[in-house]
Amino acid sequence: MNQDNKNLLEQMSKKLSLVLQKNFRNAFMSVFIMMIIESIGSAFFLAPMMYFSVTEKMTALTTGISYVLLVAGIICWFLLQAGVFVLFLRMVRGEYVSIGFLFYGFRKFRQFIGSAVFFTGLAVIVTVLIRLAIHFTKDTEYNILAFLDRHFGEINSILVIALVLILLVVIISIRFLFLFFVRYDNAQSGTISSAGGAAKLIRKKIFLLIRFVLKASARHLVLASFYFAAATYFGLMTENTIQSIANFLFGFLYLLNLYKALVMAYFATAAFYDETV
């Protein structure tokens, strides 16, 4: 790492430390509320698809309705993320924030809907490509689904596909990570020009950003991993009250540190953008 990058990381770390002293508690509560909203929203948008699937009423019409609601849910999720990004950026800049900024993407719908659709489009493209890969290998010796079912089981193979989907979307989307920040700072710019500006800002700095985010959240990620392992261990041994309590306690500590790591990642991303813009 060259000296300029070292100085930049040191400067951002100092700034992040000061921001955390003032805002960590409010940021944690904001992320907690965000997760609750996302859980409720996911249940709402996925309920029709699950109902039609369980009751075996998946016709062309119900399938279409299910996918329209799914896409609408993803767009709403990204609009909520726009509000979260704005909230953390304002915290980093020392500006006024309230819990209402979580819904900034909805309040400024016309400003952020293009960005939400842009990210949703990337997710849809990856999903379609995975579906095509599964479809065209179905009756060949390279049958992807059969391979996953054989090695992971029918249920776990679905989880593996979902994880691969998420990973690919993250890899493709990371170059546009600053898009919501750019749209907030340049409300008059179009979505495509803002996406280009976001990609330009992060170009040649992706690995530096990843390093800074991991450095900021590393402690909580390590603790979350430890508590998850402990919760899993006691979860397989719930034979008495003490083991059940231990399973609950470690599960709670796992979620707590996972939320803290997420808060640190949001802060680090906002601080990085604010220093490099």
C-alpha positions in Angstrom: 0.0 0.0 0.0 1.4 3.4 -1.0 1.8 6.2 1.5 -1.2 8.2 0.1 -3.5 5.3 0.8 -2.1 4.8 4.3 -2.6 8.5 5.1 -6.2 8.3 3.7 -7.0 5.3 5.8 -5.6 6.9 8.9 -7.5 10.1 8.3 -10.8 8.2 7.7 -10.2 6.1 10.8 -9.8 9.2 13.0 -12.9 10.7 11.5 -14.9 7.5 11.9 -13.8 7.3 15.6 -15.2 10.8 16.3 -18.5 10.0 14.4 -19.0 6.8 16.3 -18.7 8.5 19.7 -21.6 10.8 18.9 -23.9 8.6 16.7 -23.3 4.9 17.3 -26.4 4.4 19.6 -28.8 6.2 17.2 -27.3 4.4 14.2 -27.7 1.0 15.9 -31.4 1.8 16.6 -31.9 3.0 13.1 -30.5 -0.3 11.7 -32.6 -2.3 14.1 -35.7 -0.5 13.0 -34.6 -1.0 9.3 -34.4 -4.7 9.9 -37.9 -4.9 11.4 -39.3 -2.9 8.5 -37.5 -5.2 6.0 -38.8 -8.3 7.7 -42.4 -7.1 7.7 -42.0 -5.9 4.0 -40.5 -9.2 3.0 -43.4 -11.1 4.5 -45.9 -8.8 2.8 -44.4 -9.1 -0.7 -43.6 -12.8 -0.5 -46.8 -14.0 1.1 -48.8 -14.3 -2.2 -46.0 -16.4 -3.8 -45.8 -18.7 -0.8 -49.6 -19.0 -0.6 -50.0 -19.9 -4.3 -47.1 -22.3 -4.0 -48.4 -24.1 -0.9 -52.0 -24.3 -2.2 -50.8 -25.4 -5.6 -52.5 -22.5 -7.4 -49.5 -21.4 -9.4 -51.1 -20.5 -12.7 -49.7 -18.1 -15.3 -51.7 -15.3 -13.7 -50.7 -16.0 -10.1 -47.1 -16.5 -11.1 -47.1 -13.1 -12.9 -48.7 -11.5 -9.8 -46.1 -13.1 -7.6 -43.2 -11.9 -9.6 -44.6 -8.4 -10.0 -44.9 -8.2 -6.2 -41.5 -9.6 -5.7 -39.9 -7.0 -8.0 -41.9 -4.3 -6.3 -40.6 -5.5 -2.9 -37.0 -5.4 -4.1 -37.5 -1.8 -5.4 -39.0 -0.8 -2.0 -36.0 -2.5 -0.3 -33.6 -0.4 -2.3 -35.6 2.8 -1.6 -35.3 2.0 2.1 -31.6 1.5 1.6 -31.4 4.9 0.0 -32.7 6.4 3.2 -30.3 4.4 5.3 -27.3 5.6 3.2 -28.5 9.2 3.4 -28.9 8.9 7.2 -25.4 7.6 7.7 -23.9 10.2 5.3 -25.5 13.0 7.3 -24.2 11.5 10.5 -20.7 11.4 9.1 -21.0 15.0 8.0 -22.3 16.1 11.4 -25.7 17.2 10.0 -29.1 16.8 11.6 -30.7 13.4 11.5 -33.8 11.7 12.7 -35.4 8.3 12.3 -37.5 9.8 9.5 -34.5 9.9 7.3 -34.9 6.1 7.0 -37.7 6.9 4.6 -35.9 9.6 2.7 -35.9 7.4 -0.4 -39.7 7.3 -0.4 -40.0 11.0 0.5 -37.7 11.9 -2.4 -39.3 9.2 -4.6 -38.5 10.8 -8.0 -34.9 11.4 -7.0 -34.2 7.8 -5.9 -36.6 5.6 -7.8 -34.3 5.4 -10.8 -31.4 4.2 -8.6 -33.7 1.6 -6.9 -34.8 0.3 -10.3 -31.2 0.3 -11.5 -30.1 -2.0 -8.6 -33.2 -4.1 -9.0 -32.4 -4.5 -12.7 -28.9 -5.8 -11.9 -30.5 -8.3 -9.5 -33.1 -9.4 -12.1 -30.4 -9.9 -14.7 -28.3 -12.1 -12.4 -31.4 -14.1 -11.5 -32.4 -14.6 -15.1 -28.9 -15.8 -16.0 -28.9 -18.3 -13.1 -32.3 -19.6 -14.2 -31.1 -20.0 -17.7 -28.0 -21.8 -16.6 -30.2 -24.2 -14.6 -32.7 -24.6 -17.4 -30.2 -25.3 -20.2 -28.2 -27.8 -18.2 -31.3 -29.7 -16.9 -31.1 -32.6 -19.3 -27.4 -32.7 -19.7 -24.5 -34.3 -17.8 -23.7 -30.9 -16.4 -27.1 -30.6 -14.6 -26.5 -27.9 -12.0 -29.6 -28.6 -9.9 -29.0 -32.3 -9.8 -25.4 -31.7 -8.7 -26.5 -29.4 -5.9 -29.3 -31.8 -4.8 -26.7 -34.6 -4.7 -24.2 -32.8 -2.6 -26.3 -30.5 -0.4 -29.8 -32.0 -0.4 -33.0 -30.7 -2.1 -33.7 -28.0 0.5 -30.1 -26.8 1.1 -29.5 -26.6 -2.6 -32.1 -23.8 -2.8 -30.1 -22.0 0.0 -26.9 -22.4 -2.0 -28.5 -21.0 -5.1 -29.8 -18.0 -3.1 -26.3 -17.4 -1.6 -24.7 -17.6 -5.1 -27.3 -15.1 -6.3 -26.7 -12.7 -3.5 -22.9 -13.0 -3.9 -23.0 -12.3 -7.6 -25.3 -9.3 -7.2 -23.0 -7.9 -4.5 -19.9 -8.4 -6.8 -21.6 -6.7 -9.7 -23.2 -3.9 -7.7 -20.2 -2.9 -5.6 -18.8 -0.6 -8.2 -22.0 1.4 -7.9 -22.0 1.3 -4.1 -21.9 5.2 -3.9 -24.9 5.6 -6.2 -27.3 6.7 -3.5 -24.7 9.1 -2.1 -24.1 10.6 -5.5 -27.9 11.0 -6.1 -28.2 12.7 -2.7 -25.5 15.2 -3.5 -26.5 15.7 -7.1 -30.3 15.7 -7.2 -30.4 17.1 -10.7 -28.3 14.4 -12.3 -29.9 11.5 -14.1 -29.6 7.9 -12.8 -27.2 6.7 -15.5 -24.9 9.7 -15.2 -24.9 9.3 -11.4 -24.1 5.6 -11.8 -21.2 6.5 -14.0 -20.1 9.1 -11.4 -20.4 6.6 -8.6 -18.3 4.0 -10.6 -15.7 6.6 -11.3 -15.3 7.6 -7.7 -14.8 4.0 -6.6 -12.6 3.0 -9.5 -9.1 1.8 -8.4 -10.3 2.2 -4.7 -12.5 -0.9 -4.4 -10.0 -3.0 -2.5 -9.1 0.0 -0.3 -12.8 0.5 0.5 -13.2 -3.2 1.3 -10.2 -3.1 3.6 -11.5 -0.1 5.4 -15.0 -1.6 5.8 -13.6 -4.9 7.1 -11.2 -3.1 9.4 -14.1 -1.1 10.9 -16.4 -4.1 11.4 -13.8 -6.9 12.0 -14.2 -7.0 15.8 -17.9 -7.5 15.7 -17.7 -9.9 12.8 -15.3 -12.1 14.7 -17.5 -12.0 17.8 -20.6 -12.7 15.7 -18.9 -15.8 14.2 -17.9 -17.1 17.7 -21.4 -16.6 19.1 -23.0 -18.2 16.0 -20.8 -21.3 16.5 -21.6 -21.4 20.2 -25.4 -21.0 19.5 -25.2 -23.7 16.9 -23.4 -26.0 19.3 -25.9 -25.6 22.1 -28.8 -25.7 19.6 -27.8 -29.3 18.8 -27.7 -30.2 22.5 -30.9 -28.7 23.9 -31.5 -31.5 26.4 -31.9 -29.4 29.5 -32.8 -25.9 30.6 -29.2 -24.6 31.0 -28.3 -25.6 27.4 -31.5 -24.0 26.1 -30.7 -20.8 27.9 -27.1 -20.9 26.6 -28.5 -21.4 23.1 -30.8 -18.4 23.4 -28.1 -16.2 25.0 -25.4 -16.9 22.3 -28.1 -16.5 19.6 -28.9 -13.1 21.0 -25.2 -12.1 21.2 -24.7 -13.3 17.6 -27.5 -11.0 16.3 -26.3 -8.1 18.5 -22.8 -8.2 17.1 -24.1 -8.8 13.5 -26.1 -5.6 13.8 -23.1 -3.8 15.2 -20.9 -5.0 12.3 -23.6 -3.8 9.8 -23.7 -0.4 11.5 -19.9 -0.1 11.3 -20.0 -1.1 7.6 -22.5 1.6 6.8 -20.5 4.2 8.7 -17.2 3.1 7.0 -18.8 3.3 3.6 -20.2 6.8 4.2 -16.9 8.0 5.7 -15.0 6.6 2.8 -17.2 8.4 0.3 -17.2 11.7 2.2 -13.4 11.7 2.2 -12.9 10.7 -1.5 -15.7 12.7 -3.1 
